[in-house]
Amino acid sequence: MMESYKIPGLPKIIPVVKYILKKPKIGSIKYNRWTPQEITTLLTAHKEHGKNWNLISQQYLPTRPPSTIRRKYIHLEKIKSRPTSEYNTWTSEEDETLKMATYKYGVGKWSEIRKIFFSDRSSAQVQERWKVLSKTKFGRWNPEEDKKLQDLAKQYKEDYRVISEILKRPVHSVYVRYKRLQTPKWTIEELDKLRDLLKEYGKDWERIEQMIPGRNGWEIKKVADTLVCVNPFINKRMWGKTEKELIKKGVEMHGNNWVKVSQVVGTRSHRQCQRYWQIEQGKDKSEKITNDN
């Protein structure tokens, strides 16, 4: 905006320019804190597309510019390297692998265990996780623990992290155990019926759900995927040449997403795929270390 002012003592009128500062638009690009959902989206997109920040910005996080996404990912990687990071989470399968590896190679052999089983983690992370596991209770739940778990679930409104600290059990173990206590055990008759229905209707979970009263589709699918003896489409024999080629292809496509990998293989459950791949990777890395020495 331009206005003219006459300044006393000067013969001419000098034009004076006023600059009006506008507030930045809100809603186009975000510069505020990242939400947990955005962080999850970023990590998922990175697994799928790598460091293609432009694509991730366009398809997954349109309110975040590529440069911001790149900086956030680098920051997250630094945080993940810390042994006690909230992003440095371990799955129950990884915990089992670490326990097995520690039993085989011994406490303190963290560098060797990391090379063979946990190439995407640091030795410090492996060591810190073992400290947690060595103080945590594993194995079968006894009736007293079940009773206490149910009481604590009511008292703390199913806050599994708090309950985990009290019972000295892993959070995942507490959650799974509580859900099992709330769900009636499958009878032999139900399992036999599920096997027959799978043979007849395949993976039509909605149709099968209608024929097994008291069981929902998610629960039925979980049993079919977990219990190899129930699912007639799962191969229980030694891994064949075709299956070995398919699992390599599946891992190249989907990484450690074993559900998707099992879909590529077609004849194995996600647990079978995960177990087979971990064993094979362990063999390869163990042989490499031996040859290097």
C-alpha positions as CSV (number, residue, x, y, z in Angstrom):
1,M,0.0,0.0,0.0
2,M,1.5,3.4,-1.0
3,E,0.6,6.7,0.7
4,S,2.1,10.2,0.3
5,Y,3.1,12.4,3.2
6,K,4.3,16.1,3.2
7,I,7.2,16.4,5.6
8,P,7.7,19.9,7.1
9,G,10.8,21.8,5.8
10,L,10.9,19.8,2.5
11,P,9.5,21.2,-0.7
12,K,8.6,17.8,-2.2
13,I,6.1,15.2,-1.3
14,I,7.9,12.0,-0.5
15,P,6.1,8.7,-1.2
16,V,6.1,6.4,1.8
17,V,5.5,2.6,1.3
18,K,3.7,0.7,4.0
19,Y,4.3,-3.1,4.2
20,I,1.5,-5.1,5.7
21,L,2.7,-8.4,7.1
22,K,0.3,-11.2,6.3
23,K,-0.2,-14.2,8.6
24,P,0.9,-17.5,7.0
25,K,-1.8,-19.7,5.7
26,I,-2.8,-22.6,7.9
27,G,-3.7,-26.0,6.4
28,S,-1.4,-26.2,3.4
29,I,1.9,-27.3,5.0
30,K,2.4,-28.4,8.6
31,Y,5.3,-27.2,10.7
32,N,3.9,-28.4,14.0
33,R,4.6,-31.5,16.1
34,W,4.4,-34.9,14.5
35,T,1.6,-37.1,15.7
36,P,2.2,-40.8,16.5
37,Q,0.0,-41.8,13.5
38,E,2.2,-39.7,11.2
39,I,5.4,-41.3,12.6
40,T,3.9,-44.8,12.0
41,T,2.9,-43.8,8.4
42,L,6.4,-42.5,7.8
43,L,8.1,-45.7,9.0
44,T,5.7,-47.9,7.0
45,A,6.2,-45.8,3.9
46,H,10.0,-45.9,4.2
47,K,9.9,-49.7,4.4
48,E,7.9,-49.8,1.2
49,H,9.6,-47.0,-0.8
50,G,13.0,-46.4,0.8
51,K,14.3,-42.8,0.8
52,N,11.9,-41.6,-2.0
53,W,10.9,-38.6,0.1
54,N,9.0,-36.9,-2.7
55,L,6.8,-39.9,-3.3
56,I,6.2,-40.3,0.5
57,S,5.2,-36.7,0.8
58,Q,2.8,-36.9,-2.2
59,Q,1.1,-40.2,-1.4
60,Y,1.4,-40.6,2.4
61,L,2.1,-37.3,4.1
62,P,0.8,-34.5,1.8
63,T,0.9,-31.9,4.5
64,R,4.7,-32.5,5.1
65,P,7.3,-31.3,2.6
66,P,10.0,-33.9,1.5
67,S,12.8,-32.0,3.3
68,T,10.9,-32.2,6.6
69,I,10.1,-35.8,6.2
70,R,13.8,-36.6,5.5
71,R,14.9,-34.7,8.6
72,K,12.3,-36.5,10.7
73,Y,13.4,-39.9,9.5
74,I,17.0,-39.2,10.3
75,H,16.0,-38.0,13.8
76,L,14.0,-41.2,14.3
77,E,16.9,-43.3,13.3
78,K,19.1,-41.6,15.9
79,I,16.4,-42.2,18.5
80,K,16.1,-45.9,17.5
81,S,19.8,-46.4,18.1
82,R,19.3,-45.8,21.8
83,P,18.8,-49.0,23.7
84,T,16.0,-47.6,25.8
85,S,14.1,-45.9,22.9
86,E,10.3,-46.2,22.7
87,Y,10.8,-47.0,19.0
88,N,13.2,-49.8,19.9
89,T,10.5,-52.3,20.4
90,W,11.0,-56.1,20.3
91,T,8.5,-58.6,19.1
92,S,7.8,-61.8,21.1
93,E,9.4,-63.8,18.3
94,E,12.6,-61.7,18.6
95,D,12.6,-62.2,22.4
96,E,12.4,-66.0,21.8
97,T,15.2,-65.8,19.3
98,L,17.4,-63.8,21.7
99,K,16.8,-66.3,24.6
100,M,17.7,-69.2,22.3
101,A,20.8,-67.4,21.0
102,T,22.0,-66.5,24.5
103,Y,21.5,-70.1,25.7
104,K,23.5,-71.3,22.7
105,Y,26.3,-68.7,22.6
106,G,26.4,-67.5,26.2
107,V,25.7,-64.3,28.0
108,G,28.0,-61.5,26.9
109,K,28.4,-62.7,23.3
110,W,26.2,-59.8,22.1
111,S,28.4,-58.8,19.1
112,E,28.3,-62.4,17.7
113,I,24.6,-62.8,18.5
114,R,23.8,-59.5,16.7
115,K,25.8,-60.5,13.6
116,I,24.0,-63.8,13.3
117,F,20.4,-62.9,14.3
118,F,19.9,-59.2,14.7
119,S,21.7,-57.4,11.9
120,D,19.4,-54.4,12.1
121,R,20.1,-53.8,15.7
122,S,23.2,-52.7,17.7
123,S,25.1,-54.9,20.2
124,A,24.0,-52.4,22.9
125,Q,20.4,-52.9,22.0
126,V,20.8,-56.6,22.2
127,Q,22.5,-56.4,25.6
128,E,19.9,-54.0,27.0
129,R,17.1,-56.2,25.8
130,W,18.6,-59.2,27.6
131,K,18.8,-57.2,30.8
132,V,15.0,-56.8,30.5
133,L,14.4,-60.4,29.6
134,S,16.6,-61.7,32.5
135,K,14.4,-59.9,35.0
136,T,11.1,-60.8,33.4
137,K,9.1,-63.9,34.1
138,F,8.4,-66.3,31.2
139,G,6.8,-69.7,30.8
140,R,3.4,-71.0,31.9
141,W,0.9,-68.9,33.8
142,N,-0.3,-70.4,37.1
143,P,-3.8,-70.1,38.5
144,E,-2.7,-67.4,41.1
145,E,-1.3,-65.2,38.3
146,D,-4.4,-65.7,36.2
147,K,-6.6,-64.6,39.2
148,K,-4.3,-61.6,39.9
149,L,-4.3,-60.6,36.2
150,Q,-8.1,-60.5,36.0
151,D,-8.3,-58.5,39.2
152,L,-5.6,-56.0,37.9
153,A,-7.4,-55.7,34.6
154,K,-10.5,-54.5,36.4
155,Q,-8.5,-52.2,38.8
156,Y,-6.4,-50.6,36.0
157,K,-9.0,-50.7,33.2
158,E,-6.9,-53.1,31.1
159,D,-3.8,-50.8,31.2
160,Y,-1.5,-53.6,30.1
161,R,1.7,-51.7,30.7
162,V,1.0,-51.0,34.3
163,I,-0.1,-54.7,34.8
164,S,3.1,-55.8,33.1
165,E,5.2,-53.9,35.6
166,I,3.3,-55.4,38.5
167,L,3.3,-59.0,37.3
168,K,6.9,-58.8,35.8
169,R,5.6,-60.2,32.6
170,P,6.1,-58.8,29.0
171,V,3.3,-56.5,27.9
172,H,2.5,-58.7,24.9
173,S,2.3,-61.8,27.1
174,V,-0.1,-60.0,29.5
175,Y,-2.4,-58.8,26.7
176,V,-2.5,-62.2,25.0
177,R,-3.1,-64.1,28.3
178,Y,-5.9,-61.8,29.4
179,K,-7.7,-62.1,26.0
180,R,-7.3,-65.9,26.2
181,L,-8.9,-65.9,29.7
182,Q,-11.8,-63.9,28.3
183,T,-12.2,-66.3,25.4
184,P,-13.4,-69.9,25.9
185,K,-11.0,-72.6,24.7
186,W,-11.6,-74.3,21.4
187,T,-13.1,-77.7,21.8
188,I,-12.0,-80.7,19.7
189,E,-15.4,-80.7,18.1
190,E,-15.0,-77.0,17.1
191,L,-11.5,-77.6,15.6
192,D,-12.7,-80.6,13.6
193,K,-15.6,-78.6,12.3
194,L,-13.3,-75.7,11.4
195,R,-11.0,-78.1,9.5
196,D,-14.0,-79.5,7.5
197,L,-15.3,-76.0,6.7
198,L,-11.9,-74.8,5.5
199,K,-11.8,-77.8,3.1
200,E,-15.2,-76.9,1.8
201,Y,-15.2,-73.0,1.8
202,G,-11.5,-72.1,1.8
203,K,-10.8,-68.8,3.4
204,D,-14.4,-67.5,3.3
205,W,-14.2,-66.3,6.9
206,E,-17.7,-64.6,6.9
207,R,-19.4,-67.8,5.8
208,I,-17.4,-70.0,8.2
209,E,-18.2,-67.6,11.1
210,Q,-21.9,-68.2,10.5
211,M,-21.4,-71.9,11.0
212,I,-19.4,-71.8,14.2
213,P,-21.6,-70.1,16.9
214,G,-19.8,-68.0,19.5
215,R,-16.7,-67.4,17.4
216,N,-15.9,-64.3,15.4
217,G,-14.1,-64.1,12.0
218,W,-10.9,-62.7,13.5
219,E,-10.7,-65.4,16.1
220,I,-11.4,-68.2,13.5
221,K,-8.7,-66.8,11.1
222,K,-6.1,-66.6,13.9
223,V,-6.7,-70.3,14.9
224,A,-6.5,-71.3,11.2
225,D,-3.3,-69.4,10.7
226,T,-1.7,-70.6,14.0
227,L,-2.7,-74.3,14.3
228,V,-1.1,-76.0,11.4
229,C,-3.0,-79.2,12.2
230,V,-6.3,-77.5,11.5
231,N,-5.5,-75.8,8.2
232,P,-5.6,-78.3,5.3
233,F,-3.9,-75.9,3.0
234,I,-0.7,-75.5,5.0
235,N,2.2,-77.8,4.1
236,K,3.7,-79.6,7.1
237,R,6.5,-81.4,5.3
238,M,10.1,-80.3,4.5
239,W,10.5,-77.1,2.6
240,G,10.6,-77.7,-1.2
241,K,12.6,-75.9,-3.8
242,T,9.7,-73.9,-5.1
243,E,8.7,-72.8,-1.6
244,K,12.3,-71.7,-0.9
245,E,12.3,-69.6,-4.0
246,L,8.9,-68.1,-3.2
247,I,9.9,-67.1,0.4
248,K,13.0,-65.3,-1.0
249,K,10.8,-63.5,-3.4
250,G,8.3,-62.7,-0.6
251,V,11.0,-61.3,1.7
252,E,12.4,-59.1,-1.2
253,M,8.9,-57.7,-1.7
254,H,7.7,-57.4,1.9
255,G,10.7,-57.6,4.2
256,N,9.7,-59.0,7.6
257,N,6.0,-58.7,7.1
258,W,5.5,-62.4,7.5
259,V,1.7,-62.4,6.8
260,K,2.3,-61.0,3.4
261,V,5.3,-63.2,2.8
262,S,3.2,-66.3,3.7
263,Q,0.6,-65.1,1.1
264,V,3.4,-65.1,-1.5
265,V,4.5,-68.6,-0.5
266,G,0.9,-69.8,-0.4
267,T,1.5,-73.1,1.3
268,R,3.0,-72.0,4.6
269,S,1.7,-70.1,7.6
270,H,3.3,-66.8,8.6
271,R,4.9,-68.4,11.6
272,Q,6.4,-71.2,9.5
273,C,7.8,-68.6,7.1
274,Q,9.3,-66.5,9.9
275,R,10.8,-69.5,11.7
276,Y,12.3,-70.9,8.5
277,W,13.8,-67.6,7.4
278,Q,15.4,-66.9,10.8
279,I,17.0,-70.3,10.8
280,E,18.3,-70.0,7.3
281,Q,19.6,-66.5,7.9
282,G,21.3,-67.7,11.1
283,K,23.0,-70.5,9.2
284,D,24.3,-68.2,6.4
285,K,25.7,-65.7,8.8
286,S,27.2,-68.3,11.1
287,E,29.0,-69.9,8.1
288,K,30.2,-66.4,7.0
289,I,31.7,-65.6,10.4
290,T,33.4,-69.1,10.5
291,N,34.9,-68.5,7.1
292,D,36.1,-65.0,8.0
293,N,37.8,-66.4,11.1
